[in-house]
Amino acid sequence: ADAIVACSGSTSSEGRDRSSLRLDQHDFLVGLAESMVSWREHVSFESGSGDVSAPPPLIVVAMAPGSVLTDWAAAADAAMLMFLAGEQTGEAWADVLLGDVNPTGKLPLTLPAREEDMVAPCVLVECEYTEGLHVGWRALIDKDVQFPFGWGLSYSTFEYGWEGEPALRTEDAMLALSVRVTNVGSRAGADVVQCYVQFPEATGEPTLVLRDFVKTAVLPQGGSAMVTFKLRSRDLSVWRKEGWQLVSGEGIYIHVGSSSRSLQLTKGPIVL
């Protein structure tokens, strides 16, 4: 075989929460991953005999309604996760698997390392949640995870660089920042560039807050494009009982990157 494609998914419905973050085929995938590791170790040990063939690449494709455990992914040569993609699901899988489309998807959530790091559904009549603003991916910023918010692979590689200095109080933005994105890979592709704001600790905001993202056009090898983030007053404000309040007088930091944990560019402190 040229490759092993293992398919998996998670059963869910609108009427009830999932009982765990495990895929329906979780145990099978873990067992398959362990078998592949043993196969590779055996090939490495017997490499001088020439009697043992190397295992084909293992590709895991999964469909899920949200975060899932992916402790099997380390043994896979490639792992693909799709959410609710509709009637073109099969076509999308085929396009990416066969290399007809260069993927640009980014995770809209975090895939945790441990199920206990997530907030479990409450089954009581009254539920008290105390995490405040630290929900979803923001609650996992300081924890080890399998794949972070905003993460996603491409067949291309991109580099970022600032394009000029930040502009304060422009005609259509409170703060405007431009970034040059260059495709330094060997294949044409697009990228999703993400802009995060880091507020002063005293505001009580999460460590990072996503405030904008821009998807480039398909860039040829060596091609580049400029993307501009136009942050409004509300993007640079925090909520108080009186309403939105601009964070002025204290410096904020702007981080730009390809995911919440791959932030290649930083500007700050910027005083508004």
C-alpha positions as CSV (number, residue, x, y, z in Angstrom):
1,A,0.0,0.0,0.0
2,D,1.1,3.6,-0.7
3,A,-0.5,4.8,2.5
4,I,-2.8,3.8,5.4
5,V,-5.8,6.1,5.8
6,A,-7.5,5.6,9.1
7,C,-11.0,7.3,9.3
8,S,-12.6,8.3,12.6
9,G,-15.3,10.6,14.0
10,S,-17.3,11.6,17.0
11,T,-21.0,11.0,17.4
12,S,-22.9,14.0,18.8
13,S,-26.4,15.6,18.7
14,E,-28.1,18.8,19.7
15,G,-30.0,17.1,22.4
16,R,-27.1,16.0,24.6
17,D,-23.4,16.7,25.4
18,R,-20.7,14.3,24.5
19,S,-19.7,12.0,27.4
20,S,-16.0,12.5,26.7
21,L,-13.6,14.1,24.2
22,R,-12.5,10.7,22.8
23,L,-13.3,10.0,19.1
24,D,-15.6,6.9,18.7
25,Q,-12.5,5.1,17.3
26,H,-10.1,6.4,19.9
27,D,-9.0,3.0,21.2
28,F,-8.5,1.7,17.7
29,L,-6.4,4.7,16.7
30,V,-4.2,4.4,19.8
31,G,-3.7,0.7,19.1
32,L,-2.9,1.5,15.5
33,A,-0.4,4.2,16.5
34,E,1.3,1.8,18.9
35,S,1.5,-0.8,16.1
36,M,3.1,1.6,13.7
37,V,5.7,2.6,16.3
38,S,6.6,-1.0,16.9
39,W,6.8,-1.6,13.2
40,R,9.1,1.3,12.7
41,E,11.3,0.2,15.6
42,H,11.5,-3.3,14.2
43,V,12.5,-2.0,10.8
44,S,15.2,0.2,12.4
45,F,16.5,-2.8,14.4
46,E,16.5,-5.1,11.3
47,S,17.7,-2.5,8.8
48,G,20.8,-4.5,8.0
49,S,19.0,-7.7,7.0
50,G,16.9,-6.2,4.2
51,D,14.1,-8.6,5.0
52,V,11.7,-6.1,6.6
53,S,9.9,-3.5,4.6
54,A,9.2,-0.1,6.1
55,P,5.6,0.7,7.0
56,P,3.6,3.0,4.7
57,P,2.7,6.5,5.9
58,L,-0.2,6.6,8.4
59,I,-2.8,9.3,7.7
60,V,-5.5,9.9,10.2
61,V,-8.7,11.8,9.2
62,A,-11.2,12.7,11.8
63,M,-14.5,14.5,11.9
64,A,-15.7,16.1,15.1
65,P,-18.1,18.8,16.4
66,G,-15.4,20.3,18.7
67,S,-12.3,19.6,20.7
68,V,-11.1,16.0,20.8
69,L,-8.2,14.1,22.3
70,T,-5.4,13.4,19.8
71,D,-2.9,11.4,21.8
72,W,-2.6,9.1,18.8
73,A,-1.4,11.9,16.5
74,A,2.3,11.7,17.4
75,A,2.6,8.3,15.7
76,A,0.8,9.5,12.5
77,D,2.6,10.9,9.5
78,A,-0.3,13.2,8.9
79,A,-3.5,14.1,10.9
80,M,-6.4,15.9,9.5
81,L,-9.4,17.3,11.4
82,M,-12.6,18.6,9.9
83,F,-15.6,20.0,11.6
84,L,-19.2,20.2,10.2
85,A,-18.3,20.8,6.5
86,G,-21.7,20.0,4.9
87,E,-22.4,18.2,1.6
88,Q,-19.0,18.8,0.1
89,T,-17.2,17.0,2.9
90,G,-16.0,14.1,0.8
91,E,-14.8,16.3,-2.0
92,A,-12.8,18.4,0.5
93,W,-11.2,15.3,2.1
94,A,-10.2,14.1,-1.4
95,D,-8.8,17.4,-2.5
96,V,-6.5,17.7,0.5
97,L,-5.5,14.1,0.7
98,L,-4.5,14.0,-3.0
99,G,-2.7,17.3,-2.9
100,D,-5.1,19.1,-5.3
101,V,-5.7,21.8,-2.7
102,N,-3.1,23.4,-0.4
103,P,-4.9,23.5,3.0
104,T,-5.2,26.9,4.8
105,G,-7.5,25.9,7.7
106,K,-6.7,27.1,11.2
107,L,-8.1,25.6,14.5
108,P,-11.0,27.7,16.0
109,L,-10.3,26.0,19.3
110,T,-7.6,24.2,21.2
111,L,-7.0,20.4,21.1
112,P,-6.0,19.7,24.8
113,A,-3.4,17.3,26.0
114,R,-5.7,16.1,28.8
115,E,-9.5,15.9,29.1
116,E,-9.4,17.2,32.7
117,D,-7.9,20.5,31.5
118,M,-11.3,21.3,29.8
119,V,-14.5,22.5,31.6
120,A,-16.8,19.5,31.7
121,P,-20.5,19.9,30.9
122,C,-22.7,20.6,33.9
123,V,-25.6,18.1,34.4
124,L,-27.2,19.9,37.4
125,V,-30.2,22.1,37.3
126,E,-28.2,25.1,38.4
127,C,-24.6,25.4,37.3
128,E,-22.0,27.9,38.6
129,Y,-19.1,28.7,36.3
130,T,-16.3,30.7,37.9
131,E,-13.7,30.9,35.1
132,G,-14.9,34.4,34.0
133,L,-13.3,35.4,30.7
134,H,-10.9,32.5,30.8
135,V,-13.1,30.2,28.7
136,G,-12.3,27.9,25.7
137,W,-8.8,28.3,24.3
138,R,-8.0,31.3,26.7
139,A,-8.2,28.9,29.7
140,L,-5.4,26.8,28.2
141,I,-2.9,29.4,27.3
142,D,-0.5,28.5,30.1
143,K,-1.0,24.7,29.8
144,D,0.5,22.1,27.6
145,V,-1.8,21.2,24.7
146,Q,-1.6,19.0,21.7
147,F,-2.5,21.6,19.1
148,P,-3.1,25.3,20.0
149,F,-5.8,27.7,18.9
150,G,-5.2,29.1,15.4
151,W,-2.8,26.2,14.5
152,G,-2.9,24.6,11.0
153,L,-0.4,23.2,8.5
154,S,0.1,24.0,4.9
155,Y,2.2,22.6,2.1
156,S,3.9,26.0,2.0
157,T,6.0,28.0,4.4
158,F,5.5,31.7,5.2
159,E,7.6,34.4,6.8
160,Y,6.3,37.6,8.3
161,G,7.8,41.1,8.6
162,W,6.5,44.5,9.7
163,E,5.6,46.9,7.0
164,G,6.3,50.3,8.4
165,E,5.3,51.6,11.9
166,P,1.9,51.3,13.6
167,A,-0.4,54.2,12.8
168,L,-2.6,55.7,15.6
169,R,-6.0,57.2,15.1
170,T,-6.2,56.9,11.4
171,E,-9.4,57.7,9.4
172,D,-10.8,54.2,9.8
173,A,-9.0,52.7,12.8
174,M,-7.8,53.5,16.3
175,L,-4.6,51.5,15.5
176,A,-3.5,50.2,12.1
177,L,-0.6,47.7,11.6
178,S,0.7,46.3,8.3
179,V,2.6,43.0,7.8
180,R,4.4,41.7,4.8
181,V,3.7,37.9,4.3
182,T,6.1,36.0,2.0
183,N,5.7,32.5,0.7
184,V,9.2,31.0,1.2
185,G,8.0,27.4,0.4
186,S,8.2,25.5,-2.8
187,R,4.5,25.5,-3.6
188,A,1.8,28.2,-4.1
189,G,-0.4,28.7,-1.1
190,A,-2.4,31.1,1.1
191,D,-2.0,31.9,4.8
192,V,-4.3,33.1,7.6
193,V,-2.4,35.8,9.6
194,Q,-3.7,36.4,13.1
195,C,-3.5,39.5,15.3
196,Y,-3.7,39.2,19.1
197,V,-3.8,42.0,21.7
198,Q,-2.2,41.6,25.1
199,F,-3.8,44.0,27.6
200,P,-2.1,45.1,30.8
201,E,-2.4,42.5,33.6
202,A,-4.4,44.9,35.8
203,T,-7.4,44.8,33.3
204,G,-8.1,41.2,34.2
205,E,-8.2,40.2,30.5
206,P,-6.9,36.8,29.3
207,T,-3.2,36.8,28.4
208,L,-4.1,37.0,24.7
209,V,-7.2,38.1,22.9
210,L,-7.7,37.5,19.2
211,R,-8.8,40.8,17.6
212,D,-8.4,40.3,13.9
213,F,-7.2,37.8,11.2
214,V,-6.7,38.1,7.5
215,K,-6.4,35.4,4.8
216,T,-4.0,36.2,2.0
217,A,-4.6,35.5,-1.6
218,V,-2.8,32.4,-3.0
219,L,0.8,33.4,-3.2
220,P,3.2,31.9,-5.7
221,Q,6.6,30.6,-4.6
222,G,8.6,33.7,-3.5
223,G,5.5,35.9,-3.7
224,S,4.4,38.3,-1.0
225,A,1.4,40.3,0.0
226,M,0.7,43.0,2.6
227,V,-2.1,42.6,5.1
228,T,-3.3,45.4,7.3
229,F,-5.0,45.0,10.7
230,K,-7.4,47.9,11.4
231,L,-8.2,47.8,15.1
232,R,-11.1,49.8,16.2
233,S,-11.6,51.5,19.6
234,R,-13.7,48.6,20.8
235,D,-10.9,46.1,19.8
236,L,-8.6,48.0,22.2
237,S,-11.2,48.3,25.0
238,V,-12.3,46.2,27.9
239,W,-15.9,45.7,29.3
240,R,-16.9,47.4,32.5
241,K,-20.3,48.0,34.1
242,E,-20.4,51.4,32.5
243,G,-19.7,49.9,29.1
244,W,-16.6,49.6,26.8
245,Q,-13.6,51.5,28.1
246,L,-10.5,52.2,26.0
247,V,-7.3,51.0,27.6
248,S,-5.4,54.2,27.6
249,G,-2.5,55.4,29.7
250,E,-1.0,51.9,29.9
251,G,0.9,50.2,27.2
252,I,-0.6,47.3,25.2
253,Y,1.2,44.8,23.1
254,I,0.3,43.5,19.6
255,H,1.3,40.0,18.6
256,V,1.1,38.7,15.0
257,G,1.6,35.1,14.0
258,S,0.3,31.9,12.4
259,S,-1.3,30.7,15.7
260,S,-1.8,31.7,19.3
261,R,1.5,30.0,20.1
262,S,3.5,30.9,17.0
263,L,3.7,34.7,17.3
264,Q,6.5,35.8,15.0
265,L,6.0,39.6,15.4
266,T,5.5,41.8,18.5
267,K,5.0,45.6,18.9
268,G,4.7,47.3,22.2
269,P,4.2,48.7,24.6
270,I,1.8,51.0,22.6
271,V,0.1,53.8,24.6
272,L,-3.2,54.8,23.1
